[in-house]
Amino acid sequence: MSWPAAAVVAAGASAVSWRALAAAVEAGRSVRPPEGPTPEEIARDEGFWWHVQQAFTPDRSLINLNHGGVSASPAVVQQAMRRHLELSNTAPAYVLWELLEPRKETVRRGIASLFGCDADEVALTRNASESLQILQCGLPLARGDEVVTTDQDYPRMLTTFRQRERRDGIVLRTLSLPVPAEDPAEVVARFERALSPRTRLILMCQVVNLTGQILPVRDVVALGRARGIPVMVDGAHAFAHLTAPRSEMDCDYYGVSLHKWLCAPHGTGFLYVRRDRIRDVWPLTAAPQEMESDIRKFEEIGTHPAANTLATAEAIDFYRAVGPANKLARMRYMRDRWAKPLLAHDRVRLHSSRDPRFGSSFATVDVRGIDVGKLQAHLWTKHRIFTTAIRHAQFEGLRVTPGLSTTLPELDRFVEVVDAVVRGGLPAS
């Protein structure tokens, strides 16, 4: 039995909360050899990951391979949310505003610690869309001003800028990216070619939601800063997934959904704005003038539940207990578990890089000659395997996004079904 599995047993095999997991990790530190196991070695330890899986409450009558859209929360997070919600309803006006709202500062500090910034640069929002739309609608852009992004950016963000085109007369310019993109210099060059004297803002993903592509954020930020052009970064698929802190990107603006990779309650997110930029951004909903330089002006949305945000504290603890590097290694291990056997077929290709510099832990796979919509429907209707069909002007395929609750037999079943389709085609309906 390897050290993590043994440590879990020593901590109490019946416990399935994050506290048992944290105790297991801590116990493991005392028994492992001086050099310690690498995250890649831990990624293969099924004894350790069994306990992580048990911390969730999945429906095993189906195989969920779309954890990228919205992830499940561990049971301890669900319990905390229910606890805060029930307390809210005992005396709502008093409990919400006098007891629970002040506690959000603990969550703010926790997020700031993970991201590597000051707590007064973190606004607590409901998702990445809200975070980014605060910037998209709140930054001063005039008629004729240009915004540059890629045609692989998140649809809602493209829709937001297109509304500003209609409303304010700004110009949205989109560039295409290689698929996959494994030459950072080429990506930066494409951004540079898209810039003009009228460019006022760049929007880019840290991780592209369509394929898991990692983009060279720091290099594009440097490109923009040299020209006085700020870069807003969509970190929805990067925060608590990759391990890069803010200092590695040096960005001014960053928006996140915490219900994706952090496994926080649904409807939680955050917005980072560098301190000296806060004053320049108008909030989506009005805030008093005295809050102009206060990051909390972006939270002036009226009465809303505190339970979701407060339970994020448990999600942060759970993420730390698993270990950021361990989680990323495990997720990449699971990606390769399904991708490698399928890539043995000539008709199968990935639109995602498996190079850790350019590819994250989820990927989009295409079977030549098989319509992706029909393949997705076959997987679901015949086998109860839930995936995401991706259709883009440049490519199409199935996006496969396991989560921490996903088991290896579930991935093997996915491979088995797709392998049968590759060999024999889709069955007649």
MITORGU-226192 format. One record per residue: residue in one letter; x, y, z of N, C-alpha, C in turn. Coordinates in steps of 0.05 Angstrom, whole numbers, plus 5000, padded with zeros to 4 digits. Layout:
! MITORGU-226192
aXYZXYZXYZ;...
This chain:
! MITORGU-226192
m501749765000500050005000501850255000;s501350434982503050674980502350875003;w504051075006503851245029501151395031;p500051505009497451645013495251465021;a495151225009493051035016493350945045;a495750885053496250805081495451025100;a496151265092495451495110492551535113;v491051495091488151515092487051305111;v487951065108486950855126487650925155;a490051025160490751095187489051315198;a488151495179486551725188483651635194;g482951405185480151315189478751265163;a478551015154477550955128474651025125;s473151035146470351095144469751385140;a471551565145471151845142471251935113;v469352095104469352175076469252485074;s469752625094469752915093472453015086;w472653275079475253385073477053375096;r475953375121477753365144479153105146;a477852885138479252625137481352635116;l480752755094482652775072485052935081;a484553165094486753335103488453185123;a487253045141488752885161490452675147;a489352555126490852355111493252475098;v492952705086495252835073497352905094;e496453015116498353085137499752845148;a498352625153499552385162501552275142;g500852295117502652205096505352345096;r505252605104507752755104509752645124;s508752515145510552415166511652135159;v510451995140511351725134512651695107;r512451895090513651865063516651905065;p518151795045521051825045521752125042;p524252195048525052475048524552605021;e524952464999524552594973521552614966;g519952454979517052474976516052384948;p513652284947512452214921511852464905;t512052444879511352674862508352684858;p507252914850504452924843503652714823;e505452654804504852454783504552174796;e506152124817505951864830503351854847;i502752074860500252084875497852054856;a498052164832495852154813494951864807;r496851674810496251394803495451224827;d495251354851494651204875491651194879;e490450974871487550954872486450944901;g488050854920487150854948486651144957;f488451324950488151604957485751724944;w485451674918483351814902480651694908;w480551444918477951334926476651504947;h478251584966477251754988476352024978;v477852134959476952384947474252354933;q473952134918471452084904469152054924;q469651934947467551894966466652144980;a468252364976467452614988465152744972;f464652644948462552754931460052584932;t457852674919455352524920454252484892;p455852344875455052314847452852114843;d451452134821449451934812451051734794;r451551504804453151304790451551154769;s448951224766447451094744448051224717;l449551434718450551564693453451624696;i454751674674457651754674457752044665;n458552214684458652504678461352584669;l461652644644464252744633463953034624;n462253184637462053464632462153614659;h464353574673464853734698465854014691;g466554064666467554324659465354544658;g462854464651460754654650460154764678;v459654574696459254644725459954384740;s461454414761462354184776460554134800;a460653884810459353824835461053924858;s459753984880461154064904461353824923;p463553804938463753584958461453604978;a460853384991458653385010458953595032;v461453635041461953825063461254105054;v461554175028460854435018457754455016;q456454245007453554245006452354285034;q453554145053452554155081452854445092;a455154565086455654835096453655035084;m453054995058451155175045448355145057;r447554895062444954855074444854975102;r447054945117447155055144446855365144;h448255495126448055785124445255875114;l444155725096441455795085439355765107;e439555545122437555495144437855715165;l440255795171440656005191439556265180;s439856315154438856565142435856595147;n434456365146431556375148430456385176;t432256385196431256405224430456695230;a431856885220431257175223432757315201;p431657305177433157385153434557655153;a433057865160434258135158436658155178;y436358045201438458055221440757875213;v440157625208442257425203443757485177;l442357555156443757605131445657845133;w444658065143446258315142448058355166;e447258245189448958285213450858055219;l450057815213451757585219453357475195;l451857435172453157285150454757465131;e453657695125455157865106458057925115;p458457995141461258045149463057805146;r461957565147463657325145464657285116;k463557415097464457395070467357485067;e468257645086471057745084473057515088;t472257305103473957075105474356935078;v472156915064472256795037473956965018;r473557225020475157405003478157375008;r478857355033481757315040482657045030;g481056835032481856575022482356564992;i480556684977480956704948483456864941;a483757084955486157254950488657094955;s488656934976491056774982491656574960;l489556444950489956244928490956384903;f489856614897490456754872493056914873;g493856994897496357144901495957434897;c493857544909493457834908492457934935;d491758194937490758304961487758264963;a486758214986483858164990482158404979;d483258644981481758874972481858904942;e482858704927482758694898480858474888;v479358354906477658124899474758204905;a473058194884470158234887468857954885;l466957904903465557644903463057664885;t463057504864460957524844459457254842;r457757224822456156984819457356794798;n459056884781460256714760462256884744;a463656744725465556884708464157074689;s461757004680460357184662459757454675;e458757454700458257694714460957854718;s462957714726465557844731466557984706;l466557844684467557954659465758174648;q463158134651461258334641461458594657;i462158584682462758824697464958984683;l466958854674469158984659468259064631;q466958884617466158944590464259174587;c462459204607460559424606461559664623;g463459624641464259834659466759984651;l468359874633470760014624469960234603;p471160464604470360684586471360624558;l469460574540469960524512468160714496;a469260854476467761044460467360934432;r465661074417465060994389467760984374;g468060764360470460724344472760584358;d472560564385474660424400474460124394;e476759994393476859714384477559534408;v476359294408476959084427477858844411;v480058724420481158484406480758234424;t479758024412479557764425479857544404;t479357294412479557074393476756974387;d476556834364473956714357473356464373;q475156384391474756164409473956254437;d473456514440472756614467469956514474;y469256534499466656444509464456594496;p462356454485460256594470458956824485;r458456804511457157024525458857274525;m461457244526463257474526463257604498;l463157444477462957554450460257704447;t458157584458455457704456455457974471;t456757994493456858244508458158464493;f460458414480461758614465460258684439;r458858484428457158554404454858724412;q453858694436451758884445452959164448;r455359194458456659454459457159564431;e457659394412457959484385455359624376;r453059484381450459604373449759844389;r450359844415449560054432451360294431;d453960244432455960464435457660514410;g457560334390459160374366462060294369;i462660124389465460024390465759814368;v468259724364468859524343470159284356;l468959044352470158794362471658664340;r474158604344475858464325476658194336;t476057984321476757714330478957594313;l480757444325482857314310482557014314;s483556864295483556564297486056464310;l485956234322488256104335488755834322;p491255744322491755464313490355274332;v489655034322488354834338489754564334;p491254474355491954624379494154834374;a494555004393496555224391498955144408;e501055064395503454974410505855144404;d505455384394507555584389506755844401;p507555904426506656154439507356404423;a509656404410510456634394508456684371;e507356474360505456514338502856624349;v501956534373499556634386499856934391;v502157014403502657294409502757454383;a503957344362504157484336501357534325;r499557344328496857384318495357604333;f495757614359494657834375495858104365;e498458104362499758354354498758454327;r498358264308497358344281494558454282;a493058374303490258464305490058744318;l492158844330492159104343492259324323;s491159554331491259794314491460034333;p491860274322491960514339489360564354;r487160424346484560464360484060244380;t485860054384485359844403485559954431;r483459894447483359994474483359774495;l482859524486482559304506482959034492;i484158844506484458574497483058384517;l481558204506480257994523481457724514;m482257564533483357294525482757094547;c482556844540482256624559484956534568;q485256464593487656324603487556034593;v485155914595484655644585482155664568;v482355584543480055594524478055384532;n475555464535473455264544472855054523;l473455104498472754914477474554674476;t477154714483479154504479481054464503;g480954644522482954624544485654754537;q485754894514488255024506489155234526;i491655224534492855424551494155634534;l493455894538494456104522496656264537;p498456384523500756524536499956804546;v498456804569497357044579499457254585;r501557174599503657364607504857504583;d505357364562506557484538504557684525;v502057614524500057804513499658044531;v499758004557499558224576501958414571;a504358304568506658474562506358624536;l505258484516504858614490502858854493;g500758804507498759024511499859244528;r501259184550502259384568504259574554;a505859464536507759624521506359834504;r503859784497502259964480500060104496;g500060074522498060204538495260074536;i495159814529492659674525492359474547;p490359504564489959304586488859044575;v489358824589488458564582486658454604;m484158374597482458244616482457944609;v482857784630483257504627480857344638;d479857164621477756984629479156734641;g478956714668480156494682478256284691;a475956274677473856084686474755794687;h476455714667477355444666480255414676;a481255614689484055604698484355604728;f482755774742483155804771482355544785;a484055454803483855194817483954954799;h485055004775485554794756488554794750;l489455004737492355044735493355154762;t495955154766497055244792498355514790;a498055654767499355914764498056134780;p499456274797498356504811498256754793;r497056964803496857204788499557314779;s501557284796504257394789505457274764;e504557034757505556904732504257024707;m501957164711500557284688500957584687;d501157714711501458004714499158154701;c496758034702494458164689493258374707;d491658554695490258764710487458674718;y486258494702483458414706483258114702;y481557984719481357694718478557614728;g477157444713474457364722474257064723;v472756964743472756674749469956584757;s469256334750466956194762468155994782;l467456014807468455834827467055564828;h464755544814463255294814464355104792;k466555174779467754994760469954844775;w472454924774474654764783475154774813;l474154984827474454984856472254814869;c470154734854467954574865466454724887;a466254984885464755144903461755134896;p460055244913457155234907456455364880;h454455264868453555374842452755664845;g453655834827452956114829454956274846;t457556194844459656344858461956394839;g463156634842465456704825466856934838;f468957034825470357274834471457434811;l471857684817473057864798475557994811;y477857974798480258114807480558364790;v481058584804481758834791484158954806;r486259004792488659114805487859374819;r488959414842488059634860487859904846;d489859974830489860234818488060254793;r486660034787484860034764481860034773;i481459994799478659964809477060214803;r478160444808476760694805475760734776;d477160624757476460674728474260504718;v473260304734471260124724468560184737;w466460234721463760274732462560004739;p461159984762459859734768457359694751;l456459444748454059384732451559504745;t451459484772449259614787450459834804;a448960054806450060294817451060264846;a453260404851454360414878454860714885;p454860774911455261054919458061154911;q458261414908460761534898463061474917;e462561464943464761414962465961134959;m464660964943465760694939467360674913;e467960894900469260894874471860724873;s473360734894475860584895475760334912;d473360244919472960014936472059784918;i473459554919472759324903469959224909;r468959284932466259184940464059334925;k464659544911462559684895461359494874;f462859294866461859104846459958894858;e459658904884457858724898455258854907;e454759104898452359244905449959164887;i449058914892446958804874444258764889;g444058874913441558834928441558574943;t439358504955439158264972439658014956;h441457844966442157594953443057404975;p443057144969443856944990446756964997;a447356935022450156925031451156645032;a449356445032450156165037452056065016;n451556134990453256034969456156134973;t456356394978459056504981460456395005;l459056375028460356285053461255995051;a459755825037460555545035462955515017;t463755725003466155714987468555675005;a468455755030470655715049471355415051;e469255245052469754955053470954855027;a470154965005471254884979474254954978;i474955184988477755264989479355065006;d478354995030479654805047479954535034;f477854445020477954185006480154184985;y480254404969482254424948485054414959;r485454554981488054554994488854285005;a486854145015487353875026488153685005;v486853684982487553514960490353594950;g490853854948493453954938493254034909;p493754284903493454384875495054224855;a497554164861499254004842498253724840;n497353604862496253334861493753324844;k492053524847489553524831490153544802;l491853734794492553764766493753514754;a495553394769496753144759494752924756;r492852904774490752704772488952754748;m488253004744486453064722487853004695;r490353064693491853004668492152704665;y492552564687492752274686490152154675;m487852264684485252164674484852244645;r485752474637485552544608487052344591;d489452274599491052084584489851804585;r488451744607487251474610485251424587;w483751624579481851584557483051664530;a484751854530485751954504487751764491;k489551654506491651484494490451244479;p488651084490487650864475486050944450;l484551164452483051254429484851354407;l487051474414488951584394490451364379;a490151114388491350894373489950854346;h487550964343486050944318486851184300;d487251124275488051334255485751544252;r483351454256481051634252480551824275;v481951784297481551954321483752164323;r482952404329484852614333483952794356;l485852914370485253104391485553384380;h483753564387484053844381485353984404;s486553834422487753944446490653834448;s492353994459495153914463495353744489;r497053544488497653394512500253484525;d501553674513503953794524503053974548;p504153924572503254074595503654374593;r505254464575505554754571503154874557;f501754714541499654824524496954694528;g496854464540494354314544493754284573;s491154314580490354284608489553994613;s487553954630486853674637484353574624;f483153744606480953644591481553684561;a480153534544480853544516478353494499;t478653564473476453534454477353334433;v475753124429476552904411474652894388;d475752824364474152814340474652534327;v472452414319472552164304471852224275;r473752214257473252284229470952104218;g469152234204466952094192464552054210;i464752134235462452104254461552384262;d458952434258457852694266457952714296;v459052944306459452964335456752974350;g454753094338452153104352450952834355;k451152664334450152394335451752224354;l454352274355455952114374455252194403;q454852444408454052534435451352404443;a449452414424446852304429446952004434;h448651864419449051574423450151514450;l452151664458453351614484451351654507;w449551854503447651914525445251724524;t444051704501441551544500441951244503;k444151144494444650854495446350774519;h448050954528449950874549450051054574;r448451264573448251454596451051574603;i452451644582455051784584454652074575;f455052254593454452544587456952694579;t457052794555459352944545458353204532;t460153354521459453614509460153614479;a458253664462458853694433459853974427;i462253994415463354254408463254284378;r462154504369462054564341463154844337;h465354864322466655124317467255134287;a467655374276468155404248470655244239;q472555214257475155084251475054784257;f473354694275473554424285470954344299;e470654084304468553984321469453734335;g468153664357468953434372467453414398;l468053204413466853174439468853284460;r467853464477469553554499469153364522;v471253254532471153064554472453184579;t470853224599471853364623471153194648;p472853014656472452874681472653064705;g471752964728472153124753473352944774;l473753054798475052904819473452664828;s470852664823469152434830469152224809;t470352274786470352084764472251844770;t471351604764472951364769474251264744;l476351114746477751004723475850814707;p474350634721472450464706470550624689;e469650864699467851024683469251124657;l471751204660473351284636473751054617;d474250824628474750584611472150514596;r469850554609467350504596466950694572;f467650944576467451144555469251054531;v471650964537473450874516472250634502;e471150454517469950214505467750284485;v466050464492463750534475464750684450;v466550874454467551034431469250854412;d470750674424472350484408470550314390;a468250224401466350074385465250234362;v464750494367463750674345465950714324;v468450744332470550784313470850534296;r470550304307470950054292468449984275;g466050034286463749934272461750144264;g462250404271460350614264458150624284;l456450834281454150864298451950664290;p450650544309448450364302446150504289;a444750374272442450484259440350554280;s439050784277437050864297434450714292;
